[in-house]
Amino acid sequence: LNKPEWYLTQVLMWIGNHSKFLDDKIQPILDKAGSSVNAGLEFSRALVMLILEKLAADIPCLLYDDTLFCHLVDEVLLFERELYSVHGYLSSFPSCMHILSEESCFQRWLTVEKKFALQKMDSMLSSEAAWISQYKDITDVDEMKVPDCAETFMTLLLVITDRYKNLPTASRKLQFLGLQKELVDDFRIRLTQVMKEETRASLGFRYCAILNAVNYIATVLADWADNV
């Protein structure tokens, strides 16, 4: 259960190792028979169906172990990325995202994603470098003087989007968007709490850093507004 990468990698190797044989030897036979079947894609589809069976059997066994469950989701997302980008798998075919979208699994994924995102926010705001810009010494890069915590937070949101963007239904994606909105609101509350501690020194370093963080986040969210 703790090594899903073993069978996921094995399937990717089988797909890669057989592609030349399927293209050179099997596809011409199908073409000659007037079939519209793509040998390589059918081979991939059959192997992915085995993965779906394996996942359906394994997931109930690790649903409540955060570490194992997170590792499984991470490995499945890596597998899916390579399957589509390297092997040309079709989005209309069955995929692992259908398994991750099933109710009990999906709700667990959301819960764990939120838990780890909040932990990340705790650590980024308690860091000594939280209010310092990474690029403070490079003036042409650092026009907005973005504190490290704001940049890390927006990267966190971007990573979450990248993880859920290939979910098969809009309703599931919207639930993840709901999580992101919660995180933005949580971050806003945390900034407000820090700001209240700084009101006596409103021209102080940290107070200005908070204003820069808010400006940066608002600007980036506005840029993302065109991303359906």
Order of alpha helices (4+ residues) and beta strands (2+ residues): alpha-alpha-alpha-alpha-alpha-alpha-alpha-alpha-alpha
